[in-house]
Amino acid sequence: MQSTETGLLRTAASTASSVASEVSETARQAGELRRAAISLVEQTVRDNPWSAIGVAASVGYLFCLMTRR
C-alpha cells in the first residue's frame, strides 16, 4: 500500500513541476507580448499624435456618457 502512495506522490510532484514549468514559460511569453504591444502602441502614437488624441478624447467622452448616472 505504501508503494502505491509513494508512486502517487511522485506522479503528483512530477505533474506539479511540469505545470509550474509551463506556467513560467507562459508568463515569459506573455511578458514578451506585452512589451511588443507597448512598443507598437508607442510607435503608433508617435507616428499619429492627432489621431491618438482624438481616440483618447472619444474614449473619454464615451466613458463619461456611460458613467453619468
MDTraj code that builds the backbone (N, CA, C; nanometers):
import mdtraj as md
import numpy as np

residues = "MET GLN SER THR GLU THR GLY LEU LEU ARG THR ALA ALA SER THR ALA SER SER VAL ALA SER GLU VAL SER GLU THR ALA ARG GLN ALA GLY GLU LEU ARG ARG ALA ALA ILE SER LEU VAL GLU GLN THR VAL ARG ASP ASN PRO TRP SER ALA ILE GLY VAL ALA ALA SER VAL GLY TYR LEU PHE CYS LEU MET THR ARG ARG".split()
xyz = np.array([
    [0.0824, -0.1193, 0.0000],
    [0.0000, 0.0000, 0.0000],
    [0.0865, 0.1253, 0.0000],
    [0.1974, 0.1200, 0.0702],
    [0.2840, 0.2365, 0.0802],
    [0.3508, 0.2679, -0.0529],
    [0.3830, 0.1659, -0.1310],
    [0.4463, 0.1899, -0.2606],
    [0.3490, 0.2597, -0.3550],
    [0.2191, 0.2281, -0.3427],
    [0.1186, 0.2963, -0.4241],
    [0.1124, 0.4438, -0.3870],
    [0.1148, 0.4729, -0.2576],
    [0.1125, 0.6118, -0.2110],
    [0.2373, 0.6861, -0.2567],
    [0.3514, 0.6202, -0.2484],
    [0.4762, 0.6803, -0.2920],
    [0.4720, 0.7093, -0.4421],
    [0.4181, 0.6152, -0.5177],
    [0.4045, 0.6341, -0.6615],
    [0.3120, 0.7507, -0.6941],
    [0.2025, 0.7613, -0.6204],
    [0.1090, 0.8717, -0.6414],
    [0.1737, 1.0058, -0.6061],
    [0.2506, 1.0057, -0.4971],
    [0.3188, 1.1290, -0.4582],
    [0.4212, 1.1714, -0.5629],
    [0.4938, 1.0750, -0.6181],
    [0.5914, 1.1073, -0.7222],
    [0.5216, 1.1598, -0.8476],
    [0.4113, 1.0953, -0.8829],
    [0.3358, 1.1401, -1.0001],
    [0.2827, 1.2815, -0.9781],
    [0.2297, 1.3080, -0.8587],
    [0.1775, 1.4413, -0.8277],
    [0.2891, 1.5445, -0.8295],
    [0.4041, 1.5100, -0.7747],
    [0.5171, 1.6028, -0.7728],
    [0.5664, 1.6298, -0.9140],
    [0.5705, 1.5264, -0.9958],
    [0.6132, 1.5425, -1.1346],
    [0.5150, 1.6310, -1.2110],
    [0.3871, 1.6080, -1.1906],
    [0.2840, 1.6880, -1.2570],
    [0.2913, 1.8332, -1.2110],
    [0.3084, 1.8548, -1.0819],
    [0.3185, 1.9901, -1.0292],
    [0.4401, 2.0615, -1.0863],
    [0.5498, 1.9914, -1.0974],
    [0.6708, 2.0503, -1.1542],
    [0.6498, 2.0861, -1.3009],
    [0.5839, 1.9983, -1.3732],
    [0.5555, 2.0231, -1.5145],
    [0.4633, 2.1436, -1.5320],
    [0.3605, 2.1515, -1.4501],
    [0.2670, 2.2643, -1.4572],
    [0.3389, 2.3940, -1.4219],
    [0.4224, 2.3920, -1.3200],
    [0.4967, 2.5119, -1.2810],
    [0.5880, 2.5580, -1.3939],
    [0.6498, 2.4645, -1.4610],
    [0.7368, 2.4974, -1.5734],
    [0.6569, 2.5602, -1.6872],
    [0.5411, 2.5036, -1.7176],
    [0.4560, 2.5568, -1.8242],
    [0.4030, 2.6955, -1.7892],
    [0.3656, 2.7156, -1.6649],
    [0.3172, 2.8466, -1.6207],
    [0.4285, 2.9501, -1.6316],
    [0.5480, 2.9119, -1.5941],
    [0.6620, 3.0026, -1.6045],
    [0.6882, 3.0411, -1.7495],
    [0.6840, 2.9452, -1.8396],
    [0.7056, 2.9714, -1.9819],
    [0.5947, 3.0599, -2.0386],
    [0.4710, 3.0336, -1.9992],
    [0.3584, 3.1149, -2.0455],
    [0.3708, 3.2578, -1.9947],
    [0.4127, 3.2740, -1.8709],
    [0.4313, 3.4081, -1.8160],
    [0.5426, 3.4821, -1.8901],
    [0.6489, 3.4121, -1.9266],
    [0.7571, 3.4738, -2.0019],
    [0.7081, 3.5188, -2.1385],
    [0.6323, 3.4335, -2.2045],
    [0.5779, 3.4681, -2.3359],
    [0.4808, 3.5853, -2.3266],
    [0.3987, 3.5885, -2.2218],
    [0.3054, 3.6994, -2.2028],
    [0.3812, 3.8296, -2.1816],
    [0.4914, 3.8236, -2.1097],
    [0.5737, 3.9427, -2.0898],
    [0.6317, 3.9936, -2.2201],
    [0.6759, 3.9012, -2.3050],
    [0.7290, 3.9412, -2.4353],
    [0.6206, 4.0050, -2.5219],
    [0.5014, 3.9451, -2.5208],
    [0.3906, 4.0009, -2.5976],
    [0.3510, 4.1390, -2.5455],
    [0.3520, 4.1556, -2.4138],
    [0.3187, 4.2847, -2.3536],
    [0.4181, 4.3906, -2.3976],
    [0.5462, 4.3573, -2.3922],
    [0.6481, 4.4539, -2.4337],
    [0.6337, 4.4900, -2.5815],
    [0.6031, 4.3914, -2.6648],
    [0.5842, 4.4166, -2.8075],
    [0.4625, 4.5054, -2.8315],
    [0.3541, 4.4797, -2.7588],
    [0.2329, 4.5602, -2.7745],
    [0.2566, 4.7039, -2.7297],
    [0.3272, 4.7217, -2.6199],
    [0.3580, 4.8572, -2.5717],
    [0.4427, 4.9307, -2.6735],
    [0.5412, 4.8629, -2.7279],
    [0.6275, 4.9242, -2.8283],
    [0.5470, 4.9656, -2.9513],
    [0.4563, 4.8802, -2.9958],
    [0.3725, 4.9106, -3.1122],
    [0.2820, 5.0306, -3.0856],
    [0.2210, 5.0346, -2.9687],
    [0.1337, 5.1475, -2.9339],
    [0.2136, 5.2766, -2.9267],
    [0.3296, 5.2725, -2.8629],
    [0.4126, 5.3928, -2.8542],
    [0.4528, 5.4431, -2.9922],
    [0.4907, 5.3527, -3.0817],
    [0.5301, 5.3926, -3.2164],
    [0.4110, 5.4502, -3.2930],
    [0.2945, 5.3895, -3.2780],
    [0.1752, 5.4388, -3.3462],
    [0.1382, 5.5779, -3.2977],
    [0.1485, 5.6009, -3.1667],
    [0.1178, 5.7329, -3.1118],
    [0.2192, 5.8357, -3.1607],
    [0.3453, 5.7974, -3.1672],
    [0.4473, 5.8907, -3.2184],
    [0.4228, 5.9249, -3.3653],
    [0.3804, 5.8272, -3.4443],
    [0.3570, 5.8490, -3.5865],
    [0.2282, 5.9275, -3.6130],
    [0.1286, 5.9115, -3.5278],
    [-0.0025, 5.9735, -3.5480],
    [-0.0530, 6.0388, -3.4195],
    [0.0106, 6.1470, -3.3741],
    [-0.0285, 6.2044, -3.2450],
    [-0.1713, 6.2585, -3.2429],
    [-0.2158, 6.3212, -3.3508],
    [-0.3501, 6.3794, -3.3503],
    [-0.4573, 6.2710, -3.3515],
    [-0.4322, 6.1632, -3.4202],
    [-0.5270, 6.0511, -3.4182],
    [-0.5354, 5.9921, -3.2781],
    [-0.4211, 5.9803, -3.2125],
    [-0.4189, 5.9265, -3.0765],
    [-0.4959, 6.0177, -2.9815],
    [-0.4807, 6.1475, -2.9980],
    [-0.5540, 6.2425, -2.9132],
    [-0.7041, 6.2299, -2.9396],
    [-0.7429, 6.2173, -3.0667],
    [-0.8841, 6.2016, -3.0999],
    [-0.9441, 6.0743, -3.0427],
    [-0.8712, 5.9656, -3.0525],
    [-0.9197, 5.8388, -2.9970],
    [-0.9323, 5.8493, -2.8452],
    [-0.8324, 5.9075, -2.7798],
    [-0.8371, 5.9208, -2.6338],
    [-0.9540, 6.0089, -2.5912],
    [-0.9772, 6.1183, -2.6634],
    [-1.0888, 6.2073, -2.6308],
    [-1.2225, 6.1355, -2.6514],
    [-1.2332, 6.0591, -2.7585],
    [-1.3572, 5.9860, -2.7859],
    [-1.3849, 5.8821, -2.6780],
    [-1.2824, 5.8093, -2.6396],
    [-1.2992, 5.7082, -2.5342],
    [-1.3384, 5.7761, -2.4033],
    [-1.2761, 5.8878, -2.3716],
    [-1.3109, 5.9610, -2.2500],
    [-1.4540, 6.0105, -2.2523],
    [-1.4976, 6.0613, -2.3671],
    [-1.6353, 6.1098, -2.3803],
    [-1.7343, 5.9955, -2.3620],
    [-1.7086, 5.8823, -2.4283],
    [-1.7977, 5.7675, -2.4136],
    [-1.8006, 5.7163, -2.2700],
    [-1.6866, 5.7172, -2.2052],
    [-1.6804, 5.6751, -2.0645],
    [-1.7662, 5.7660, -1.9777],
    [-1.7582, 5.8981, -2.0023],
    [-1.8400, 5.9927, -1.9262],
    [-1.9890, 5.9685, -1.9503],
    [-2.0263, 5.9413, -2.0741],
    [-2.1674, 5.9154, -2.1035],
    [-2.2176, 5.7907, -2.0322],
    [-2.1346, 5.6871, -2.0262],
    [-2.1765, 5.5618, -1.9641],
    [-2.1814, 5.5716, -1.8116],
    [-2.0980, 5.6548, -1.7515],
    [-2.0914, 5.6606, -1.6052],
    [-2.1645, 5.7817, -1.5479],
    [-2.2364, 5.8525, -1.6311],
    [-2.3020, 5.9753, -1.5897],
    [-2.4050, 5.9509, -1.4786],
    [-2.4743, 5.8412, -1.4822],
    [-2.5791, 5.8173, -1.3827],
    [-2.5200, 5.7800, -1.2560],
])
top = md.Topology()
chain = top.add_chain()
for i, resn in enumerate(residues, 1):
    res = top.add_residue(resn, chain, resSeq=i)
    for name in ("N", "CA", "C"):
        top.add_atom(name, md.element.get_by_symbol(name[0]), res)
traj = md.Trajectory(xyz[None], top)
